[in-house]
Amino acid sequence: MEVIRTPAAMHSLRDELRGQTVTVGLVPTMGYLHEGHNSLLKAARAENDAVVMSLFVNPTQFKAGEDLSTYPRDEERDLAIAESSGVDFIYAPLPDDVYPSGFATKVEVEGLTEVLCGSETSRGPGHFAGVTTVVTKLLNAVDPDVAYFGQKDAQQATVIRRMAEDLEFRTRIVILPTVRERDGLAMSSRNAYLSPEARERATAIWASLLETESVFSESGLDAALEAGRRHLQSAGITPEYFEARYPGTLDPAEGTGTDPILVAVAAKVDGTRLIDNILIEPSSTSRRNP
């Protein structure tokens, strides 16, 4: 496995791989890898000739007061996990190489980025401008045939798919299911912040989504959302948002038709911000685990 530190070196590698006519899969990460990342790496390994994993804590998607300085980092551990998962190349540039002096460009996706995590009461619209800008730079640097993302970040996945389509990237965007702990908690690098007590309480997030799905089949969407919020609050967790949206458009869901409904939640547990979601299929009332 080779570690690449600069955009110029990444461009040279891509030219070399292109000359070999191999397929390239990219897994973008901010490091501190867990089994969710590992599932993406394994999928990329199974489907491509060469696998590139980016390792970059992107400063532009953190707003003031968020956890950029304390975000968990362990490059040595990440490199070992990546190598064991069959990664061929690690792209780990420095912030000054990604955003050199004078950098003045943002890539923004309108509409999809102004709700949920992008609302003014959440992380704000600037968060997704940071995400889409860095993903654009990664797609340009690596030029992968396929890029892999997780469903846990459902809004991010929707935004990136729209961006890739609108800007006519040749890369195919693949979204893979959320990987969970045995008790249902969605795997996240930020889970490392949780104390044992907070970790136990955080399981209420997934349980609240399951409660929403269960009530929906009997009582409809409004009652289902209320039941889910109550379940979360009974664990002492006040959601930042707990909303039903239509996948793809992120328009507010009415719950009166047969279209799938994305129920998404963000909440802080002892100061640690966690997100999760569930996709409800009204036509079959069966859960598809995201």
RAKA-V398126 format. One record per residue. N is the residue number from 1. RES is the residue in three letters. SS is DSSP state (A for helix, B for strand, O for the rest). OMEGA is omega in radians with two decimals (* if undefined). Layout:
BEGIN
N RES SS OMEGA
N RES SS OMEGA
END
This chain:
BEGIN
1 MET O -3.09
2 GLU B 3.10
3 VAL B -3.09
4 ILE B -2.97
5 ARG O -3.05
6 THR O 3.06
7 PRO A -3.12
8 ALA A 3.12
9 ALA A 3.10
10 MET A 3.11
11 HIS A 3.13
12 SER A 3.11
13 LEU A -3.10
14 ARG A 3.08
15 ASP A 3.13
16 GLU A -3.13
17 LEU A 3.12
18 ARG A 3.11
19 GLY A 3.11
20 GLN O -3.12
21 THR O 3.07
22 VAL O 3.04
23 THR O -3.07
24 VAL B 3.03
25 GLY B 3.14
26 LEU B 2.99
27 VAL B 3.11
28 PRO B 3.10
29 THR B 2.95
30 MET O 3.05
31 GLY O -3.00
32 TYR O -2.93
33 LEU O 3.05
34 HIS O -3.06
35 GLU A 3.04
36 GLY A 3.05
37 HIS A -3.08
38 ASN A 3.11
39 SER A 3.09
40 LEU A 3.14
41 LEU A -3.14
42 LYS A 3.09
43 ALA A 3.12
44 ALA A -3.14
45 ARG A -3.09
46 ALA A -2.96
47 GLU A -3.04
48 ASN O 3.08
49 ASP O -3.14
50 ALA B -3.12
51 VAL B 3.06
52 VAL B 3.01
53 MET B 3.04
54 SER B -3.11
55 LEU B -3.00
56 PHE O 3.03
57 VAL O -2.96
58 ASN O -3.05
59 PRO A -3.02
60 THR A 3.10
61 GLN A 3.05
62 PHE O 3.05
63 LYS O -3.14
64 ALA O 3.12
65 GLY O 3.08
66 GLU O -2.88
67 ASP O -3.13
68 LEU O -3.05
69 SER O -3.09
70 THR O -3.13
71 TYR O -3.03
72 PRO O -3.13
73 ARG O 3.04
74 ASP O -3.03
75 GLU A -3.12
76 GLU A 3.11
77 ARG A -3.12
78 ASP A 3.14
79 LEU A 3.12
80 ALA A 3.12
81 ILE A -3.12
82 ALA A -3.12
83 GLU A -3.13
84 SER A 3.13
85 SER O 3.05
86 GLY O 3.10
87 VAL O 3.13
88 ASP O -3.04
89 PHE B 3.01
90 ILE B 3.04
91 TYR B -3.03
92 ALA O -3.12
93 PRO O 3.02
94 LEU O 3.11
95 PRO A -3.13
96 ASP A 3.07
97 ASP A 3.11
98 VAL A -3.13
99 TYR O -3.11
100 PRO O 3.12
101 SER O -3.13
102 GLY O 3.14
103 PHE O -2.97
104 ALA O -3.01
105 THR O 3.00
106 LYS O 3.01
107 VAL O -3.07
108 GLU O 3.07
109 VAL O -3.06
110 GLU O 3.04
111 GLY O -3.09
112 LEU O -3.04
113 THR O -3.06
114 GLU O 3.14
115 VAL O 3.10
116 LEU A -3.11
117 CYS A -3.11
118 GLY A -3.12
119 SER O -3.12
120 GLU O -3.14
121 THR O 3.12
122 SER O -3.10
123 ARG O 3.08
124 GLY O -3.08
125 PRO A 3.13
126 GLY A 3.12
127 HIS A -3.07
128 PHE A 3.01
129 ALA A 3.07
130 GLY A 3.13
131 VAL A -3.06
132 THR A 3.10
133 THR A -3.12
134 VAL A 3.10
135 VAL A 3.05
136 THR A -3.14
137 LYS A 3.11
138 LEU A 3.14
139 LEU A 3.10
140 ASN A -3.09
141 ALA A -3.04
142 VAL A -3.09
143 ASP O -3.08
144 PRO O 2.99
145 ASP O -3.12
146 VAL B 3.01
147 ALA B -2.98
148 TYR B 3.11
149 PHE B -3.11
150 GLY B -3.13
151 GLN A 3.10
152 LYS A 3.07
153 ASP A -2.98
154 ALA A -3.14
155 GLN A 3.09
156 GLN A 3.14
157 ALA A 3.12
158 THR A -3.13
159 VAL A -3.11
160 ILE A 3.08
161 ARG A 3.14
162 ARG A 3.13
163 MET A -3.11
164 ALA A 3.12
165 GLU A -3.09
166 ASP A -3.09
167 LEU O 3.04
168 GLU O 2.99
169 PHE O 3.11
170 ARG O -3.08
171 THR O 3.02
172 ARG B -3.13
173 ILE B -3.13
174 VAL B 3.11
175 ILE B -3.09
176 LEU B -3.03
177 PRO O 3.03
178 THR O 3.05
179 VAL O -3.01
180 ARG B 2.94
181 GLU O -3.11
182 ARG O -3.13
183 ASP O 3.04
184 GLY O -3.14
185 LEU O 3.11
186 ALA B 3.13
187 MET O -3.11
188 SER O 3.07
189 SER A -3.12
190 ARG A 3.06
191 ASN A 3.13
192 ALA A 3.12
193 TYR A -2.93
194 LEU O 2.96
195 SER O 3.11
196 PRO A 3.13
197 GLU A 3.12
198 ALA A 3.11
199 ARG A 3.12
200 GLU A 3.14
201 ARG A -3.09
202 ALA A 3.10
203 THR A 3.11
204 ALA A -3.13
205 ILE A 3.12
206 TRP A 3.12
207 ALA A 3.13
208 SER A 3.09
209 LEU A 3.07
210 LEU A 3.08
211 GLU A 3.10
212 THR A 3.14
213 GLU A -3.11
214 SER A -3.10
215 VAL A -3.12
216 PHE A -3.06
217 SER A -3.11
218 GLU A -2.91
219 SER A 3.11
220 GLY O -2.94
221 LEU A -3.08
222 ASP A 3.13
223 ALA A -3.14
224 ALA A 3.13
225 LEU A 3.12
226 GLU A 3.12
227 ALA A 3.12
228 GLY A 3.12
229 ARG A 3.12
230 ARG A 3.13
231 HIS A -3.13
232 LEU A -3.11
233 GLN A 3.10
234 SER A 3.07
235 ALA O 3.14
236 GLY O -3.12
237 ILE O 3.08
238 THR O -3.07
239 PRO B 2.98
240 GLU B 2.91
241 TYR B 3.07
242 PHE B -2.89
243 GLU B 3.07
244 ALA B -3.10
245 ARG B 3.04
246 TYR O 3.10
247 PRO O 3.10
248 GLY O -3.14
249 THR O -3.03
250 LEU O 3.00
251 ASP O 3.10
252 PRO B -3.12
253 ALA O 3.10
254 GLU O 3.08
255 GLY O -3.08
256 THR O -3.10
257 GLY O -3.13
258 THR O -3.13
259 ASP O 3.06
260 PRO O -3.12
261 ILE B 3.05
262 LEU B 3.01
263 VAL B -3.03
264 ALA B -3.12
265 VAL B 2.94
266 ALA B -3.13
267 ALA B 3.04
268 LYS B 3.07
269 VAL B -3.05
270 ASP O 3.06
271 GLY O 3.13
272 THR B -3.10
273 ARG B -3.13
274 LEU B 3.08
275 ILE B 3.09
276 ASP B -3.14
277 ASN B 3.05
278 ILE B 3.10
279 LEU B -3.14
280 ILE B 3.14
281 GLU B -3.09
282 PRO O -3.06
283 SER O -3.11
284 SER O -3.07
285 THR O 3.07
286 SER B -3.07
287 ARG B 2.92
288 ARG B -3.07
289 ASN O -3.08
290 PRO O *
END
